[in-house]
Amino acid sequence: MPSLEQTVADIPEDAPGWGFILFQPRAEGMALAKLVLSAEWPAWSKKQTRAARLVCAECDYDLRDPEDETRLPYDVRLPDQPKKRRPVCGQCCNNGVDEMERLAALAGTSS
């Protein structure tokens, strides 16, 4: 059986409904992270969406809605859980600016 990594790699880039982009604040600037999801994710219920962590961790806004540019999805991780993805809408995280500044300050103090 092929690995999940290989299976995902075999999915065409232009496959509809597969990609979900998150902005990822970093000390050196903003990065993009692409999540690969089930092809059915646009039709998931709110419960399924919450389980897949595609709602804002702060206000529970459904981040799959690409129409509202003030609520774009950001991956703002908690300082005590830096490896755990935590999606937050742009309104709840100041579009990632506060997190980039926090990370830059940490990077500046550690050198």
Residue frames as a rotation matrix with the C-alpha (Angstrom) as fourth column:
MET 1
0.586 0.811 0.000 0.00
0.811 -0.586 0.000 0.00
0.000 0.000 -1.000 0.00
PRO 2
-0.129 -0.663 0.738 1.47
0.557 -0.664 -0.499 3.43
0.820 0.347 0.455 -0.92
SER 3
-0.635 -0.160 -0.756 2.21
0.750 -0.363 -0.553 5.90
-0.186 -0.918 0.351 1.84
LEU 4
0.484 0.825 -0.293 -0.18
0.748 -0.564 -0.350 8.79
-0.454 -0.050 -0.890 2.47
GLU 5
0.051 -0.565 -0.823 2.62
-0.122 -0.822 0.557 11.16
-0.991 0.072 -0.110 1.50
GLN 6
-0.895 -0.392 0.213 2.98
0.122 0.244 0.962 9.48
-0.429 0.887 -0.170 -1.89
THR 7
-0.213 0.908 0.361 -0.79
0.969 0.245 -0.045 9.39
-0.129 0.340 -0.931 -2.40
VAL 8
0.552 0.377 -0.744 -1.02
0.396 -0.904 -0.163 13.12
-0.734 -0.204 -0.648 -1.69
ALA 9
-0.361 -0.786 -0.503 1.92
-0.203 -0.460 0.865 13.79
-0.910 0.414 0.006 -4.00
ASP 10
-0.818 0.061 0.571 0.05
0.517 0.511 0.687 12.01
-0.250 0.857 -0.450 -6.81
ILE 11
0.265 0.950 -0.164 -2.95
0.779 -0.311 -0.544 14.37
-0.568 0.017 -0.823 -6.57
PRO 12
-0.111 -0.297 0.948 -2.88
0.869 -0.492 -0.052 16.90
0.482 0.818 0.313 -9.40
GLU 13
-0.865 -0.318 -0.389 -2.21
0.473 -0.775 -0.419 20.50
-0.168 -0.547 0.820 -8.29
ASP 14
-0.828 0.560 -0.003 -5.34
-0.511 -0.753 0.415 21.73
0.230 0.346 0.910 -10.06
ALA 15
-0.620 0.633 -0.463 -7.65
0.590 0.765 0.257 19.15
0.517 -0.114 -0.848 -8.48
PRO 16
-0.177 0.613 0.770 -10.81
-0.278 -0.781 0.558 20.98
0.944 -0.116 0.309 -7.39
GLY 17
0.697 0.642 0.319 -11.46
-0.408 -0.011 0.913 21.28
0.590 -0.767 0.255 -3.71
TRP 18
0.539 -0.518 -0.664 -8.19
0.623 0.776 -0.100 19.84
0.567 -0.359 0.741 -2.48
GLY 19
-0.457 -0.887 0.069 -6.17
0.632 -0.378 -0.677 22.82
0.626 -0.266 0.733 -1.39
PHE 20
0.819 0.559 -0.133 -6.72
0.496 -0.571 0.654 25.00
0.290 -0.601 -0.745 1.66
ILE 21
-0.106 -0.900 0.424 -4.27
0.473 -0.420 -0.774 27.87
0.875 0.119 0.470 2.12
LEU 22
0.784 0.202 -0.587 -3.31
0.619 -0.329 0.713 29.29
-0.049 -0.922 -0.383 5.52
PHE 23
0.448 -0.681 0.579 -1.14
-0.247 -0.717 -0.652 32.34
0.859 0.149 -0.490 6.10
GLN 24
0.646 -0.317 -0.694 1.62
0.712 0.577 0.400 31.47
0.274 -0.753 0.599 8.56
PRO 25
0.854 -0.343 0.391 3.17
-0.395 -0.917 0.060 34.37
0.338 -0.206 -0.918 10.49
ARG 26
0.536 -0.774 -0.338 6.91
0.813 0.581 -0.042 33.93
0.229 -0.253 0.940 11.04
ALA 27
0.332 -0.479 -0.813 9.62
0.515 -0.630 0.582 36.11
-0.790 -0.611 0.038 12.50
GLU 28
-0.692 -0.720 -0.044 10.98
0.311 -0.353 0.882 36.87
-0.651 0.597 0.468 9.03
GLY 29
-0.721 0.508 -0.472 7.58
-0.689 -0.599 0.408 37.57
-0.075 0.619 0.782 7.45
MET 30
0.220 0.915 0.337 4.43
-0.719 0.386 -0.578 35.86
-0.659 -0.115 0.743 6.25
ALA 31
-0.905 -0.420 -0.060 4.55
-0.366 0.701 0.612 32.39
-0.215 0.576 -0.788 4.68
LEU 32
0.101 0.935 -0.340 1.87
-0.976 0.159 0.147 30.30
0.191 0.318 0.929 3.01
ALA 33
-0.795 -0.230 0.562 0.95
-0.369 0.918 -0.146 26.79
-0.482 -0.323 -0.814 4.11
LYS 34
-0.231 0.721 -0.653 -1.15
-0.870 0.148 0.471 24.56
0.436 0.677 0.593 1.92
LEU 35
-0.445 0.203 0.872 -3.23
-0.515 0.738 -0.435 21.86
-0.732 -0.643 -0.224 3.55
VAL 36
-0.725 0.260 -0.638 -4.40
-0.484 0.466 0.740 18.95
0.490 0.845 -0.212 1.46
LEU 37
-0.521 0.656 0.545 -7.89
-0.608 0.163 -0.777 17.85
-0.599 -0.737 0.315 2.41
SER 38
-0.470 0.496 0.730 -10.53
0.541 0.816 -0.205 15.42
-0.697 0.298 -0.652 1.33
ALA 39
-0.911 0.123 0.394 -12.19
0.317 -0.404 0.858 16.36
0.265 0.906 0.330 -1.94
GLU 40
0.001 0.999 -0.052 -15.50
0.754 0.034 0.656 16.64
0.657 -0.040 -0.753 -0.09
TRP 41
-0.590 -0.300 -0.749 -14.32
0.796 -0.370 -0.479 19.32
-0.134 -0.879 0.457 2.36
PRO 42
-0.930 0.279 0.240 -16.41
-0.209 -0.937 0.280 22.14
0.304 0.210 0.929 0.82
ALA 43
-0.060 0.983 -0.174 -19.56
-0.338 0.144 0.930 20.17
0.939 0.115 0.324 1.69
TRP 44
-0.634 -0.230 -0.739 -18.58
0.519 0.581 -0.626 19.17
0.573 -0.781 -0.249 5.23
SER 45
0.567 0.818 -0.100 -20.97
0.553 -0.288 0.782 19.95
0.611 -0.498 -0.616 8.06
LYS 46
0.497 -0.358 0.791 -20.00
-0.579 -0.816 -0.006 22.48
0.647 -0.455 -0.612 10.74
LYS 47
0.826 -0.166 0.538 -19.19
-0.391 0.518 0.760 19.57
-0.405 -0.839 0.363 13.08
GLN 48
0.698 -0.589 0.408 -16.85
0.704 0.669 -0.239 17.98
-0.132 0.454 0.881 10.51
THR 49
0.485 -0.495 0.721 -15.30
0.224 -0.726 -0.650 21.36
0.845 0.477 -0.242 9.75
ARG 50
0.660 -0.205 0.723 -14.66
-0.715 -0.464 0.522 21.98
0.229 -0.862 -0.453 13.45
ALA 51
0.837 -0.328 0.438 -13.12
0.050 0.843 0.536 18.51
-0.545 -0.427 0.722 13.83
ALA 52
0.501 -0.656 0.564 -10.78
0.845 0.229 -0.484 19.24
0.188 0.719 0.669 10.89
ARG 53
0.025 -0.437 -0.899 -9.83
0.646 -0.679 0.348 22.57
-0.763 -0.590 0.266 12.56
LEU 54
-0.612 -0.127 0.781 -11.11
0.741 -0.437 0.510 24.70
0.276 0.890 0.362 9.68
VAL 55
0.631 0.727 0.270 -12.90
0.521 -0.656 0.547 27.16
0.575 -0.204 -0.793 11.95
CYS 56
0.001 -0.620 0.784 -11.37
-0.324 -0.742 -0.587 30.10
0.946 -0.254 -0.202 13.80
ALA 57
-0.348 -0.240 -0.906 -10.05
0.676 0.605 -0.420 29.00
0.649 -0.759 -0.049 17.20
GLU 58
-0.988 -0.062 -0.140 -11.20
0.141 -0.731 -0.668 32.34
-0.061 -0.680 0.731 18.65
CYS 59
-0.560 0.800 -0.214 -14.66
-0.695 -0.595 -0.403 33.07
-0.450 -0.077 0.890 17.17
ASP 60
-0.315 0.397 0.862 -15.65
0.207 0.915 -0.346 29.76
-0.926 0.069 -0.371 15.46
TYR 61
0.314 0.373 -0.873 -15.92
-0.721 -0.504 -0.475 31.44
-0.617 0.779 0.111 12.02
ASP 62
0.670 -0.023 0.742 -15.91
0.378 0.871 -0.314 28.94
-0.639 0.491 0.592 9.13
LEU 63
-0.013 -0.824 -0.567 -12.56
-0.301 -0.537 0.788 29.61
-0.953 0.181 -0.241 7.42
ARG 64
-0.415 -0.103 0.904 -13.61
0.691 0.610 0.387 27.87
-0.591 0.786 -0.182 4.21
ASP 65
0.684 0.725 0.078 -15.46
0.631 -0.534 -0.563 31.03
-0.367 0.434 -0.823 3.11
PRO 66
-0.319 -0.914 0.250 -13.06
0.921 -0.236 0.311 32.75
-0.225 0.330 0.917 0.68
GLU 67
0.241 0.524 0.817 -15.40
0.755 -0.630 0.181 35.72
0.609 0.574 -0.547 0.07
ASP 68
0.985 0.168 0.044 -14.68
0.096 -0.736 0.670 37.68
0.145 -0.656 -0.741 3.26
GLU 69
0.317 -0.943 0.103 -11.12
0.315 0.002 -0.949 39.01
0.895 0.333 0.298 2.91
THR 70
0.088 -0.262 0.961 -11.13
-0.795 -0.600 -0.091 40.34
0.601 -0.756 -0.261 6.48
ARG 71
0.536 0.192 0.822 -11.38
-0.730 0.595 0.337 36.78
-0.425 -0.781 0.458 7.74
LEU 72
0.398 -0.499 -0.770 -8.63
-0.562 0.531 -0.635 35.02
0.725 0.685 -0.069 5.80
PRO 73
0.980 0.035 -0.198 -7.18
0.115 0.712 0.692 32.01
0.165 -0.701 0.694 7.66
TYR 74
0.185 -0.938 0.295 -3.94
-0.750 -0.329 -0.575 32.39
0.636 -0.114 -0.764 9.64
ASP 75
0.509 -0.149 -0.848 -2.03
0.450 0.885 0.115 29.74
0.734 -0.441 0.517 11.55
VAL 76
0.053 -0.419 0.907 -1.35
-0.642 -0.710 -0.290 31.49
0.765 -0.566 -0.307 14.87
ARG 77
0.119 -0.097 -0.988 0.11
0.386 0.921 -0.044 28.96
0.915 -0.376 0.147 17.28
LEU 78
0.960 0.199 0.197 0.04
-0.119 -0.348 0.930 29.23
0.254 -0.916 -0.311 21.05
PRO 79
0.218 -0.954 0.208 3.48
-0.860 -0.288 -0.422 29.87
0.462 -0.087 -0.883 22.61
ASP 80
-0.179 -0.278 0.944 3.14
-0.809 0.588 0.020 26.75
-0.560 -0.760 -0.330 24.79
GLN 81
0.294 0.274 0.916 2.13
0.264 0.897 -0.354 24.60
-0.919 0.346 0.192 21.77
PRO 82
-0.067 -0.382 -0.922 4.33
-0.626 -0.703 0.337 25.83
-0.777 0.600 -0.193 18.90
LYS 83
-0.942 -0.336 -0.017 3.97
-0.230 0.605 0.762 22.64
-0.246 0.722 -0.647 16.82
LYS 84
-0.427 0.865 0.262 0.14
0.731 0.501 -0.464 22.46
-0.533 -0.007 -0.846 16.93
ARG 85
-0.799 0.203 0.566 -1.66
0.374 -0.568 0.733 24.19
0.470 0.798 0.378 14.06
ARG 86
-0.342 0.697 -0.630 -4.17
0.701 -0.257 -0.666 26.77
-0.626 -0.669 -0.401 15.34
PRO 87
-0.541 0.171 0.823 -6.24
0.715 -0.421 0.558 28.45
0.442 0.891 0.106 12.62
VAL 88
-0.215 0.429 -0.878 -7.51
0.601 -0.650 -0.465 31.94
-0.770 -0.627 -0.118 13.41
CYS 89
0.502 0.442 0.743 -9.39
0.859 -0.352 -0.371 34.40
0.097 0.825 -0.556 11.18
GLY 90
-0.340 -0.709 0.617 -7.75
0.681 -0.639 -0.358 37.70
0.648 0.299 0.701 10.22
GLN 91
0.299 0.529 0.794 -10.13
-0.191 -0.783 0.593 39.72
0.935 -0.329 -0.133 12.39
CYS 92
0.983 0.151 -0.104 -9.20
0.054 0.304 0.951 37.80
0.175 -0.941 0.290 15.52
CYS 93
0.465 -0.877 -0.123 -5.42
0.783 0.343 0.519 37.96
-0.413 -0.338 0.846 14.95
ASN 94
0.518 -0.242 -0.820 -4.89
-0.254 -0.959 0.122 41.39
-0.816 0.145 -0.559 13.37
ASN 95
0.930 -0.059 -0.362 -4.05
-0.343 0.213 -0.915 39.62
0.131 0.975 0.178 10.08
GLY 96
0.733 -0.633 -0.248 -1.09
0.635 0.768 -0.085 37.91
0.244 -0.095 0.965 11.73
VAL 97
0.351 -0.623 0.699 0.80
-0.077 -0.763 -0.642 41.18
0.933 0.171 -0.316 12.32
ASP 98
0.585 -0.088 0.806 0.87
-0.797 -0.242 0.553 40.84
0.147 -0.966 -0.212 16.12
GLU 99
0.898 -0.228 0.375 2.19
0.089 0.931 0.354 37.28
-0.430 -0.285 0.857 15.87
MET 100
0.580 -0.729 0.364 4.93
0.574 0.048 -0.817 38.26
0.578 0.683 0.447 13.38
GLU 101
0.314 -0.445 0.839 6.01
-0.492 -0.832 -0.257 41.05
0.812 -0.331 -0.480 15.75
ARG 102
0.755 0.003 0.656 6.01
-0.619 0.336 0.710 38.67
-0.219 -0.942 0.255 18.74
LEU 103
0.855 -0.430 0.291 8.09
0.473 0.876 -0.096 36.09
-0.214 0.220 0.952 16.86
ALA 104
0.456 -0.704 0.544 10.49
0.303 -0.452 -0.839 38.76
0.837 0.547 0.007 15.57
ALA 105
0.459 -0.249 0.853 10.98
-0.768 -0.594 0.240 40.05
0.447 -0.765 -0.464 19.12
LEU 106
0.852 -0.129 0.507 11.71
-0.225 0.785 0.577 36.51
-0.472 -0.606 0.640 20.33
ALA 107
0.723 -0.600 0.342 14.18
0.664 0.469 -0.582 35.95
0.189 0.648 0.738 17.49
GLY 108
0.421 -0.554 0.718 15.88
-0.102 -0.815 -0.570 39.25
0.901 0.167 -0.399 18.29
THR 109
0.546 -0.176 0.819 16.31
-0.833 -0.222 0.507 38.41
0.092 -0.959 -0.267 21.99
SER 110
0.892 -0.176 0.417 17.68
0.031 0.943 0.332 34.91
-0.452 -0.283 0.846 21.35
SER 111
0.689 -0.671 0.275 20.64
0.501 0.166 -0.849 36.09
0.524 0.723 0.450 19.24
